[in-house]
Amino acid sequence: MEWHQIQYFQTVAATEHITKAAEILSISQPAVSRAISKLEEELGVKLFDRNGRNITLNQFGKRFLYRVERAIREMELGKQEIQDLIHPEHGTISLAFLHSLGISFIPEILSLFLRQFPKVKFNLSEAGAGQLYEQLLSGETDIALVSHVEDYKEFFRETLWEEELFLAVSVHHPLAETEEVNLLTVKNEPFIAFKNGAGLRSITDQLCKRAGFSPLIAFEGEEIGTVAGLVEANLGVSIIPNSKLLDRNKIKLLRVKKPVCRRQICLTWIQGKYLSPVTKKFIDFVRNLSADLHG
């Protein structure tokens, strides 16, 4: 079985037409037909059902195509790995991150990194923690910046820094005159929460449980800007990090004395996953920069 037979088969399977496949491959129609016939002879089974000039991939062909496409993907990955080794400062980095990090940290770190490696490209995605883990598992992204919510054995996780979380209230809320509170103080207050799947939602639920109550969820939002806007309108309180999006003329952040309200920001990827040299460079860059900023 020769590699060109595999390529010809994939093209014929995609088009289900010998002439069209020959045009795409820029070879003669008889050459395509001979390659397919030789492949079928070697496999000992017909891969296509033929009806005059029309051909249709049959059950054997479909099963073989599945394996062929996997093999081709592996070959492409192998070629990419070699290219990455040859050009360790080129390539594309697939990076996913929490919404809250897209406000300042991600733009800052990308700008600094691209000054050193201007030929690098990024595929960016921002989502809640649950979605970020799904993107890592599916291979949609290579590395992610997430909040440490729970342990997954599939992932390698490196904590970059911890940040304080605050109780956010409207400036018109009675607690706005104070500077710090116990979380139990707001057990009967309506909460503006992040939607399920968001790291901050899980953290909020955990902190309230530690304080001895379940939050009364009034509204849910996906991003800090939305949650903050609802808090500003005095529709409830929330637990959020300090952010440049917050309008300090409309919102007050209170330090929580009990329980300690903090979250970890972690750099995460799949255990044992191949990471290109440029991705590894970026990981080291993020590690060093975050140590400078938060160390």
ROVOKOL-389761 format. One line per field, with one value per residue: residue number from 1; residue in three letters; z, x, y of N, C-alpha, C, O in turn. Coordinates in steps of 0.02 Angstrom, whole numbers. Last residue first. Layout:
seq	NUM,... .
type	ALA,... .
n.w	Z,... .
n.u	X,... .
n.v	Y,... .
ca.w	Z,... .
ca.u	X,... .
ca.v	Y,... .
c.w	Z,... .
c.u	X,... .
c.v	Y,... .
o.w	Z,... .
o.u	X,... .
o.v	Y,... .
***
This chain:
seq	295,294,293,292,291,290,289,288,287,286,285,284,283,282,281,280,279,278,277,276,275,274,273,272,271,270,269,268,267,266,265,264,263,262,261,260,259,258,257,256,255,254,253,252,251,250,249,248,247,246,245,244,243,242,241,240,239,238,237,236,235,234,233,232,231,230,229,228,227,226,225,224,223,222,221,220,219,218,217,216,215,214,213,212,211,210,209,208,207,206,205,204,203,202,201,200,199,198,197,196,195,194,193,192,191,190,189,188,187,186,185,184,183,182,181,180,179,178,177,176,175,174,173,172,171,170,169,168,167,166,165,164,163,162,161,160,159,158,157,156,155,154,153,152,151,150,149,148,147,146,145,144,143,142,141,140,139,138,137,136,135,134,133,132,131,130,129,128,127,126,125,124,123,122,121,120,119,118,117,116,115,114,113,112,111,110,109,108,107,106,105,104,103,102,101,100,99,98,97,96,95,94,93,92,91,90,89,88,87,86,85,84,83,82,81,80,79,78,77,76,75,74,73,72,71,70,69,68,67,66,65,64,63,62,61,60,59,58,57,56,55,54,53,52,51,50,49,48,47,46,45,44,43,42,41,40,39,38,37,36,35,34,33,32,31,30,29,28,27,26,25,24,23,22,21,20,19,18,17,16,15,14,13,12,11,10,9,8,7,6,5,4,3,2,1 .
type	GLY,HIS,LEU,ASP,ALA,SER,LEU,ASN,ARG,VAL,PHE,ASP,ILE,PHE,LYS,LYS,THR,VAL,PRO,SER,LEU,TYR,LYS,GLY,GLN,ILE,TRP,THR,LEU,CYS,ILE,GLN,ARG,ARG,CYS,VAL,PRO,LYS,LYS,VAL,ARG,LEU,LEU,LYS,ILE,LYS,ASN,ARG,ASP,LEU,LEU,LYS,SER,ASN,PRO,ILE,ILE,SER,VAL,GLY,LEU,ASN,ALA,GLU,VAL,LEU,GLY,ALA,VAL,THR,GLY,ILE,GLU,GLU,GLY,GLU,PHE,ALA,ILE,LEU,PRO,SER,PHE,GLY,ALA,ARG,LYS,CYS,LEU,GLN,ASP,THR,ILE,SER,ARG,LEU,GLY,ALA,GLY,ASN,LYS,PHE,ALA,ILE,PHE,PRO,GLU,ASN,LYS,VAL,THR,LEU,LEU,ASN,VAL,GLU,GLU,THR,GLU,ALA,LEU,PRO,HIS,HIS,VAL,SER,VAL,ALA,LEU,PHE,LEU,GLU,GLU,GLU,TRP,LEU,THR,GLU,ARG,PHE,PHE,GLU,LYS,TYR,ASP,GLU,VAL,HIS,SER,VAL,LEU,ALA,ILE,ASP,THR,GLU,GLY,SER,LEU,LEU,GLN,GLU,TYR,LEU,GLN,GLY,ALA,GLY,ALA,GLU,SER,LEU,ASN,PHE,LYS,VAL,LYS,PRO,PHE,GLN,ARG,LEU,PHE,LEU,SER,LEU,ILE,GLU,PRO,ILE,PHE,SER,ILE,GLY,LEU,SER,HIS,LEU,PHE,ALA,LEU,SER,ILE,THR,GLY,HIS,GLU,PRO,HIS,ILE,LEU,ASP,GLN,ILE,GLU,GLN,LYS,GLY,LEU,GLU,MET,GLU,ARG,ILE,ALA,ARG,GLU,VAL,ARG,TYR,LEU,PHE,ARG,LYS,GLY,PHE,GLN,ASN,LEU,THR,ILE,ASN,ARG,GLY,ASN,ARG,ASP,PHE,LEU,LYS,VAL,GLY,LEU,GLU,GLU,GLU,LEU,LYS,SER,ILE,ALA,ARG,SER,VAL,ALA,PRO,GLN,SER,ILE,SER,LEU,ILE,GLU,ALA,ALA,LYS,THR,ILE,HIS,GLU,THR,ALA,ALA,VAL,THR,GLN,PHE,TYR,GLN,ILE,GLN,HIS,TRP,GLU,MET .
n.w	2114,2014,1914,1913,1892,1768,1693,1708,1650,1522,1475,1482,1387,1272,1253,1227,1105,1031,1031,1066,1160,1176,1339,1470,1528,1455,1558,1634,1757,1870,2006,2148,2253,2413,2559,2713,2771,2841,2787,2632,2584,2460,2338,2265,2125,2069,2059,2008,1896,1835,1747,1813,1966,2095,2081,2175,2227,2253,2280,2193,2130,2113,1999,2025,2001,1864,1827,1870,1777,1659,1683,1701,1618,1632,1771,1854,2001,2128,2238,2390,2440,2592,2732,2795,2739,2655,2564,2509,2446,2350,2271,2222,2148,2048,1990,1945,1838,1767,1782,1798,1794,1941,2029,2144,2276,2406,2578,2684,2704,2731,2841,2805,2774,2868,2793,2775,2769,2752,2673,2604,2665,2605,2436,2347,2285,2287,2318,2320,2412,2321,2318,2275,2191,2161,2018,1956,1973,1849,1809,1694,1692,1725,1852,1919,2061,2051,2030,1993,1841,1698,1544,1443,1289,1169,1115,1067,1129,1220,1339,1322,1317,1447,1520,1474,1525,1662,1666,1522,1397,1249,1142,1003,926,871,799,788,745,855,996,1071,1055,1096,1236,1256,1207,1292,1415,1392,1358,1484,1584,1551,1510,1514,1637,1641,1561,1555,1400,1285,1143,1035,935,791,722,778,848,804,672,689,772,690,591,665,695,568,533,631,591,469,515,586,480,411,502,505,373,374,461,386,270,313,333,204,133,189,150,8,-87,-254,-422,-589,-711,-656,-501,-371,-210,-147,-104,-104,-41,-25,-19,-147,-223,-182,-236,-372,-390,-362,-465,-579,-564,-575,-705,-782,-761,-718,-599,-506,-405,-461,-571,-507,-445,-556,-604,-498,-358,-224,-153,-47,-109,-187,-83,-23,-132,-148,-26,-39,-149,-102,-15,-49,0 .
n.u	231,159,248,346,266,216,334,363,248,248,367,340,236,305,388,291,249,363,371,208,167,72,20,41,-107,-160,-138,-142,-108,-221,-258,-359,-445,-518,-575,-593,-765,-709,-687,-681,-690,-797,-815,-950,-1000,-1000,-875,-802,-843,-739,-645,-532,-569,-558,-677,-832,-986,-1125,-1297,-1430,-1468,-1405,-1341,-1219,-1253,-1268,-1137,-1067,-1116,-1064,-926,-898,-1016,-1136,-1255,-1411,-1503,-1523,-1494,-1441,-1319,-1328,-1212,-1086,-966,-951,-1050,-990,-882,-946,-1013,-900,-837,-931,-929,-799,-799,-954,-1049,-1188,-1151,-1125,-1250,-1303,-1413,-1505,-1466,-1450,-1312,-1221,-1146,-1062,-944,-905,-823,-756,-801,-962,-1053,-1117,-1220,-1335,-1304,-1260,-1155,-1182,-1047,-950,-828,-685,-537,-364,-270,-116,-32,-7,-1,-22,-74,-119,-263,-330,-377,-429,-494,-569,-528,-426,-461,-348,-286,-228,-171,-233,-401,-466,-458,-552,-492,-494,-631,-667,-604,-679,-806,-778,-739,-799,-689,-603,-469,-358,-217,-81,84,249,335,387,438,449,325,242,247,183,54,16,8,-95,-208,-215,-240,-361,-472,-461,-485,-622,-643,-500,-439,-332,-232,-124,-3,89,252,422,529,575,584,610,507,400,419,394,259,204,225,141,19,8,1,-118,-206,-191,-247,-379,-413,-405,-507,-616,-603,-641,-776,-815,-786,-878,-998,-953,-968,-1015,-1014,-1071,-1068,-1137,-1114,-1024,-969,-803,-717,-708,-567,-432,-332,-280,-390,-404,-285,-306,-416,-356,-261,-341,-410,-305,-264,-377,-375,-216,-204,-244,-332,-445,-462,-487,-608,-689,-683,-738,-826,-836,-764,-709,-658,-560,-474,-438,-374,-261,-196,-172,-88,23,78,34,43 .
n.v	1926,1981,2019,1919,1808,1836,1822,1685,1626,1678,1619,1484,1483,1522,1413,1318,1366,1346,1204,1132,994,850,803,763,834,985,1134,1297,1412,1491,1588,1564,1682,1722,1766,1690,1706,1855,1981,2050,2219,2282,2401,2483,2583,2705,2753,2651,2539,2412,2368,2334,2247,2129,1992,1967,1927,2042,2092,2182,2293,2415,2442,2383,2250,2255,2286,2173,2079,2135,2132,1996,1887,1821,1817,1808,1860,1805,1677,1676,1555,1468,1473,1470,1499,1392,1429,1541,1480,1398,1493,1563,1462,1440,1567,1581,1489,1439,1344,1453,1630,1729,1825,1930,1890,1972,1930,1849,1850,1949,1910,1810,1874,2017,2162,2327,2458,2541,2601,2503,2440,2497,2551,2641,2585,2407,2292,2147,2077,2015,1917,1926,1801,1718,1647,1522,1350,1236,1075,954,849,734,746,894,977,1141,1277,1401,1479,1478,1484,1349,1276,1232,1198,1089,970,934,976,1116,1139,1102,1201,1311,1284,1305,1442,1534,1610,1652,1618,1639,1595,1694,1682,1751,1846,1918,1899,2015,2071,1971,1985,2109,2078,1975,2041,2136,2059,1982,2084,2155,2077,1942,1896,1877,1764,1653,1580,1493,1483,1414,1485,1444,1488,1520,1483,1360,1282,1147,1108,1136,1043,927,948,944,810,752,802,738,606,612,638,518,429,475,448,307,271,317,241,114,138,171,54,-32,28,134,279,265,327,331,276,127,117,41,68,51,-43,-218,-308,-329,-239,-250,-212,-80,-29,-50,36,159,166,163,285,377,351,385,528,603,739,837,817,874,789,667,696,710,576,500,540,569,661,590,477,536,579,457,391,471,447,310,308,373,276,104,-60 .
ca.w	2162,2074,1928,1921,1953,1824,1698,1732,1718,1568,1476,1523,1456,1300,1265,1288,1160,1041,1064,1020,1158,1140,1273,1416,1546,1463,1494,1632,1688,1852,1933,2114,2203,2363,2491,2668,2761,2853,2842,2670,2600,2531,2353,2321,2157,2074,2079,2080,1905,1887,1721,1783,1893,2075,2090,2113,2245,2216,2295,2232,2122,2180,2000,2025,2069,1904,1810,1903,1849,1668,1666,1759,1622,1606,1713,1834,1930,2098,2171,2358,2413,2519,2698,2828,2785,2712,2603,2547,2499,2402,2306,2262,2206,2093,2018,2000,1897,1776,1737,1813,1773,1873,2022,2072,2246,2339,2522,2663,2690,2672,2846,2834,2719,2865,2823,2773,2729,2787,2720,2568,2682,2674,2482,2382,2331,2259,2332,2283,2409,2364,2294,2324,2194,2195,2072,1939,2000,1884,1828,1733,1681,1656,1844,1864,2030,2075,2060,2023,1914,1732,1608,1467,1358,1197,1138,1035,1087,1150,1328,1330,1259,1390,1529,1461,1452,1637,1683,1592,1419,1319,1161,1070,923,926,795,819,694,812,945,1065,1044,1024,1204,1276,1179,1220,1406,1413,1311,1419,1587,1553,1518,1448,1620,1682,1538,1588,1465,1311,1213,1052,1004,819,740,735,865,871,682,645,795,753,574,637,750,605,494,630,656,470,472,622,534,379,484,566,396,330,480,455,267,294,390,258,117,197,222,43,-34,-187,-370,-519,-695,-715,-541,-436,-250,-177,-60,-140,-36,-35,41,-90,-231,-167,-164,-340,-403,-320,-394,-567,-565,-513,-651,-777,-733,-765,-632,-564,-395,-398,-581,-550,-404,-513,-646,-520,-430,-253,-211,-34,-58,-220,-128,17,-103,-202,-43,17,-153,-151,13,-57,0 .
ca.u	276,122,190,366,307,169,301,411,271,193,359,395,224,253,418,331,201,342,423,260,165,127,3,71,-47,-171,-140,-163,-94,-175,-256,-296,-445,-465,-600,-545,-702,-721,-645,-717,-647,-786,-787,-903,-993,-1064,-926,-798,-852,-783,-712,-533,-565,-550,-610,-794,-916,-1089,-1225,-1402,-1513,-1429,-1412,-1223,-1238,-1327,-1191,-1055,-1129,-1137,-959,-893,-954,-1079,-1222,-1349,-1486,-1575,-1476,-1507,-1336,-1331,-1276,-1144,-993,-905,-1059,-1053,-870,-903,-1051,-951,-803,-912,-991,-821,-758,-903,-994,-1157,-1188,-1106,-1200,-1291,-1346,-1505,-1465,-1519,-1346,-1265,-1187,-1126,-989,-907,-880,-750,-742,-911,-1019,-1067,-1153,-1317,-1319,-1322,-1139,-1194,-1114,-968,-901,-719,-605,-418,-298,-181,-40,33,-28,29,-95,-64,-230,-306,-315,-441,-439,-565,-592,-421,-459,-411,-279,-281,-160,-175,-349,-480,-401,-568,-504,-431,-590,-693,-582,-607,-795,-803,-692,-799,-749,-619,-538,-382,-289,-120,13,202,308,336,426,507,384,249,274,253,93,23,58,-28,-180,-202,-182,-296,-478,-458,-414,-593,-665,-560,-432,-399,-236,-195,-18,27,196,364,502,546,570,653,576,406,425,460,307,202,257,212,44,11,56,-57,-199,-169,-177,-339,-412,-362,-437,-607,-593,-572,-735,-825,-752,-807,-983,-993,-929,-1036,-985,-1079,-1015,-1119,-1174,-1023,-1021,-856,-728,-726,-637,-475,-374,-237,-362,-458,-297,-250,-423,-412,-239,-294,-447,-344,-217,-356,-429,-265,-178,-204,-265,-419,-451,-428,-550,-678,-660,-669,-825,-874,-801,-739,-710,-616,-504,-471,-435,-310,-218,-211,-153,-17,48,76,0 .
ca.v	1895,1961,2061,1989,1811,1837,1887,1736,1608,1693,1692,1511,1461,1565,1479,1311,1364,1415,1245,1156,1067,882,830,725,795,913,1098,1227,1395,1437,1589,1552,1628,1726,1762,1723,1671,1784,1957,2000,2163,2272,2336,2483,2518,2671,2802,2662,2611,2436,2382,2400,2249,2199,2020,1977,1915,1990,2095,2128,2235,2397,2460,2456,2271,2238,2332,2237,2070,2126,2195,2041,1926,1784,1848,1776,1866,1846,1702,1685,1621,1462,1486,1442,1549,1397,1368,1549,1529,1369,1441,1597,1492,1385,1541,1624,1477,1491,1329,1388,1570,1708,1772,1931,1886,1942,1978,1862,1786,1957,1971,1791,1855,1945,2127,2255,2439,2501,2645,2543,2417,2515,2496,2658,2640,2473,2319,2208,2083,2063,1929,1934,1868,1721,1696,1581,1412,1274,1143,982,912,740,708,849,939,1073,1260,1334,1483,1464,1518,1392,1297,1197,1244,1153,988,923,905,1081,1156,1064,1132,1308,1282,1241,1388,1516,1575,1668,1601,1657,1580,1668,1698,1705,1801,1950,1847,1971,2113,1981,1925,2100,2134,1962,1988,2157,2108,1950,2039,2188,2150,1975,1906,1930,1829,1678,1614,1509,1504,1414,1465,1471,1445,1531,1549,1364,1353,1185,1100,1172,1114,938,942,1006,862,738,821,811,626,596,687,580,421,476,517,346,257,340,314,125,117,219,116,-46,21,84,247,284,284,353,324,166,114,73,37,92,15,-157,-288,-387,-246,-264,-280,-128,-26,-84,-36,135,169,109,221,373,342,315,487,576,679,856,790,902,861,675,682,768,632,489,552,513,685,655,469,503,628,509,364,467,515,335,274,409,337,163,0 .
c.w	2223,2128,1996,1942,1967,1891,1758,1741,1747,1640,1525,1530,1503,1372,1297,1305,1227,1098,1077,1058,1115,1139,1241,1346,1485,1480,1509,1562,1682,1776,1911,2039,2171,2310,2441,2596,2716,2808,2850,2723,2646,2542,2426,2332,2212,2113,2090,2104,1980,1891,1772,1755,1869,2000,2074,2129,2180,2244,2256,2244,2161,2177,2066,2030,2075,1977,1852,1889,1886,1742,1678,1745,1680,1615,1692,1773,1918,2022,2141,2290,2380,2491,2624,2795,2820,2763,2664,2590,2542,2461,2363,2303,2252,2157,2068,2030,1957,1840,1742,1760,1792,1858,1949,2060,2170,2309,2455,2604,2665,2655,2789,2839,2745,2811,2828,2812,2725,2741,2759,2614,2649,2693,2553,2432,2369,2309,2297,2300,2377,2360,2345,2288,2242,2195,2104,1994,1987,1908,1868,1747,1724,1646,1773,1850,1975,2036,2090,2060,1941,1806,1643,1533,1378,1270,1170,1055,1052,1103,1254,1314,1262,1327,1471,1469,1435,1563,1656,1604,1494,1338,1234,1080,993,903,853,810,723,760,898,1009,1035,1007,1130,1241,1195,1188,1332,1397,1328,1368,1518,1547,1516,1452,1552,1664,1575,1562,1491,1381,1231,1127,1015,889,772,761,818,890,750,658,754,780,636,620,724,663,532,591,660,536,472,580,573,432,453,550,461,355,438,477,336,292,375,318,173,184,235,115,4,-137,-302,-472,-623,-698,-602,-473,-315,-212,-84,-90,-77,-30,36,-27,-171,-172,-144,-264,-368,-328,-348,-494,-549,-509,-584,-720,-728,-730,-678,-595,-451,-388,-519,-562,-444,-470,-603,-559,-455,-328,-237,-91,-45,-171,-164,-29,-64,-174,-97,1,-98,-160,-38,-35,0 .
c.u	288,166,158,307,329,206,254,377,316,213,305,388,277,237,367,366,238,290,400,312,223,116,65,57,-22,-105,-147,-157,-101,-167,-202,-306,-375,-475,-543,-568,-655,-777,-649,-669,-686,-741,-769,-880,-940,-1061,-994,-845,-856,-784,-757,-601,-566,-538,-610,-722,-876,-1018,-1191,-1328,-1487,-1479,-1446,-1296,-1244,-1316,-1254,-1111,-1120,-1154,-1034,-930,-957,-1013,-1162,-1321,-1421,-1565,-1535,-1495,-1405,-1353,-1270,-1211,-1056,-930,-1014,-1066,-933,-893,-1011,-991,-852,-880,-975,-887,-781,-864,-938,-1105,-1150,-1143,-1181,-1235,-1350,-1434,-1472,-1524,-1417,-1303,-1238,-1173,-1059,-958,-865,-807,-733,-854,-964,-1028,-1098,-1246,-1298,-1343,-1201,-1175,-1121,-1039,-918,-794,-641,-484,-357,-205,-108,29,19,-1,-39,-82,-168,-261,-287,-376,-465,-511,-589,-485,-461,-404,-347,-261,-215,-164,-293,-428,-411,-510,-517,-439,-522,-652,-606,-581,-721,-791,-714,-754,-746,-686,-548,-454,-316,-192,-23,130,258,305,371,500,446,305,288,285,167,66,69,24,-108,-176,-165,-237,-410,-459,-407,-521,-629,-577,-500,-391,-308,-203,-93,17,139,305,445,518,536,646,625,477,434,470,378,253,260,251,120,39,65,4,-134,-160,-150,-265,-374,-356,-389,-534,-580,-555,-661,-781,-757,-765,-910,-970,-974,-993,-1005,-1048,-1017,-1060,-1163,-1088,-1025,-907,-784,-742,-649,-548,-419,-276,-318,-432,-350,-259,-368,-420,-293,-272,-401,-380,-253,-308,-409,-317,-233,-168,-217,-346,-420,-411,-486,-617,-645,-643,-752,-882,-851,-784,-746,-674,-565,-506,-473,-377,-271,-238,-200,-85,4,39,45 .
c.v	1939,1930,2046,2033,1882,1838,1890,1804,1662,1680,1713,1587,1489,1547,1525,1377,1358,1418,1316,1198,1090,957,861,750,757,879,1023,1198,1319,1432,1540,1558,1623,1672,1775,1712,1710,1759,1882,1972,2115,2212,2331,2411,2522,2607,2768,2717,2625,2511,2415,2418,2321,2201,2094,2000,1918,1984,2039,2139,2175,2339,2440,2480,2347,2257,2319,2287,2136,2121,2191,2107,1975,1821,1807,1812,1829,1851,1740,1718,1622,1529,1472,1456,1525,1448,1369,1487,1539,1416,1411,1547,1526,1412,1485,1602,1517,1476,1380,1371,1507,1643,1762,1882,1892,1944,1941,1911,1796,1893,1976,1850,1837,1926,2052,2223,2364,2484,2608,2589,2459,2494,2517,2604,2662,2526,2386,2229,2149,2054,1972,1945,1870,1792,1686,1634,1470,1340,1175,1055,921,800,714,812,894,1036,1190,1318,1412,1478,1515,1424,1345,1212,1204,1205,1054,937,889,1007,1122,1077,1089,1237,1277,1232,1321,1455,1565,1638,1619,1637,1589,1652,1665,1729,1750,1903,1871,1920,2071,2031,1937,2040,2126,2017,1971,2103,2128,2001,2010,2140,2184,2050,1941,1945,1886,1748,1637,1538,1522,1426,1469,1442,1483,1491,1568,1432,1364,1260,1140,1168,1156,1011,955,1006,928,790,809,836,702,617,675,635,486,472,524,418,299,330,342,200,130,203,167,17,7,77,198,245,311,302,348,211,158,62,76,47,59,-102,-226,-372,-307,-276,-298,-200,-77,-85,-76,60,141,107,163,306,337,302,413,533,653,795,808,880,893,748,691,758,693,549,549,521,633,678,534,494,598,559,418,442,514,404,299,375,373,227,62 .
o.w	2269,2181,2030,1983,2024,1939,1794,1790,1805,1685,1564,1583,1556,1414,1343,1364,1276,1135,1130,1112,1125,1118,1275,1298,1452,1449,1566,1512,1720,1738,1931,2012,2168,2322,2430,2575,2683,2807,2865,2707,2692,2513,2452,2334,2206,2134,2118,2164,2012,1888,1754,1741,1900,1974,2043,2184,2136,2280,2230,2223,2163,2216,2074,2061,2123,2012,1872,1933,1929,1766,1704,1790,1704,1620,1729,1729,1963,1984,2130,2285,2347,2515,2597,2829,2869,2823,2718,2647,2603,2518,2418,2362,2313,2212,2123,2088,2013,1890,1723,1700,1800,1903,1903,2079,2138,2317,2448,2584,2629,2598,2798,2842,2710,2804,2797,2858,2676,2680,2795,2595,2664,2733,2560,2466,2419,2370,2279,2297,2403,2311,2405,2236,2250,2200,2078,2013,2003,1867,1915,1702,1781,1597,1763,1838,1982,1986,2149,2115,1913,1832,1620,1573,1335,1310,1195,1016,1011,1044,1229,1279,1211,1288,1448,1429,1387,1540,1630,1556,1527,1299,1276,1034,1038,865,881,812,685,733,900,977,996,951,1104,1220,1150,1146,1312,1371,1283,1336,1497,1511,1483,1401,1536,1675,1546,1544,1454,1417,1195,1167,1005,901,779,815,817,942,754,656,780,807,637,633,757,677,531,612,687,538,476,608,590,429,468,580,471,357,463,507,345,311,418,349,188,219,284,139,29,-144,-292,-481,-598,-675,-601,-476,-314,-240,-46,-40,-85,-17,86,15,-148,-132,-94,-231,-339,-279,-302,-464,-511,-457,-541,-689,-678,-676,-678,-614,-445,-366,-524,-563,-419,-458,-613,-547,-434,-357,-268,-80,-32,-189,-171,-14,-70,-192,-94,14,-109,-176,-19,-37,44 .
o.u	324,141,132,316,331,182,251,390,307,197,314,401,262,227,382,373,219,288,416,297,281,64,106,81,-61,-53,-140,-170,-71,-213,-144,-357,-337,-511,-523,-579,-677,-830,-599,-618,-720,-752,-731,-921,-892,-1112,-1040,-853,-907,-732,-809,-615,-598,-500,-656,-709,-885,-994,-1223,-1300,-1520,-1527,-1506,-1310,-1272,-1363,-1288,-1131,-1161,-1200,-1064,-962,-1010,-961,-1139,-1358,-1380,-1613,-1589,-1487,-1425,-1402,-1216,-1262,-1078,-918,-1034,-1090,-929,-895,-1037,-1003,-848,-893,-1003,-902,-783,-893,-881,-1115,-1089,-1163,-1216,-1178,-1394,-1400,-1448,-1578,-1443,-1323,-1292,-1234,-1108,-1009,-818,-835,-704,-859,-926,-975,-1039,-1214,-1248,-1394,-1195,-1177,-1071,-1086,-900,-821,-628,-488,-393,-165,-152,79,78,-23,-12,-102,-165,-224,-228,-324,-515,-486,-606,-496,-495,-349,-396,-225,-245,-151,-304,-412,-369,-511,-495,-398,-495,-638,-570,-540,-702,-770,-672,-734,-697,-734,-506,-495,-298,-222,0,117,229,252,315,549,491,330,340,343,209,109,124,78,-67,-126,-108,-190,-402,-449,-353,-498,-609,-533,-549,-344,-341,-183,-123,27,140,308,423,485,476,694,675,504,471,524,418,285,310,304,157,78,121,53,-99,-112,-94,-224,-339,-301,-339,-504,-539,-500,-623,-751,-708,-716,-882,-929,-1026,-984,-1012,-1055,-971,-1008,-1176,-1114,-1029,-889,-810,-776,-603,-588,-443,-258,-320,-450,-342,-242,-380,-431,-279,-266,-419,-379,-233,-309,-423,-304,-289,-109,-156,-304,-374,-353,-437,-578,-593,-586,-710,-935,-901,-836,-806,-732,-616,-562,-534,-430,-320,-297,-260,-135,-48,-23,87 .
o.v	1919,1909,2090,2079,1904,1867,1940,1839,1683,1719,1759,1616,1516,1591,1563,1395,1389,1468,1344,1224,1070,981,893,720,722,893,1001,1233,1282,1446,1547,1536,1672,1623,1832,1655,1758,1789,1849,1943,2137,2159,2371,2365,2559,2579,2799,2726,2613,2544,2443,2477,2365,2160,2120,2024,1876,2027,1994,2189,2123,2337,2447,2531,2372,2278,2365,2324,2154,2154,2238,2134,1993,1789,1764,1833,1819,1847,1713,1778,1574,1558,1466,1453,1555,1441,1349,1493,1543,1395,1399,1557,1520,1388,1483,1615,1492,1454,1366,1383,1508,1606,1783,1895,1864,1994,1885,1931,1753,1883,2005,1841,1846,1959,2028,2254,2339,2494,2639,2614,2450,2528,2552,2611,2698,2515,2419,2188,2202,2028,1967,1978,1821,1839,1652,1663,1466,1380,1146,1092,899,804,702,844,859,1060,1181,1343,1369,1488,1544,1394,1378,1167,1149,1250,1074,919,837,978,1101,1031,1045,1215,1244,1179,1283,1422,1584,1640,1603,1639,1551,1690,1615,1789,1711,1920,1846,1902,2088,2032,1916,2043,2135,2002,1955,2118,2137,1987,2012,2153,2235,2084,1966,2001,1936,1787,1641,1522,1560,1384,1522,1382,1544,1462,1626,1439,1374,1298,1165,1216,1205,1039,988,1056,963,812,849,884,728,642,723,674,506,508,575,446,323,374,387,220,153,247,201,31,30,116,217,185,371,242,381,187,218,6,138,-5,100,-114,-185,-417,-332,-318,-355,-243,-112,-134,-128,24,104,53,118,273,297,249,381,505,678,799,797,920,933,766,718,804,726,571,589,511,650,708,535,503,632,580,424,468,552,418,307,408,400,230,71 .
***
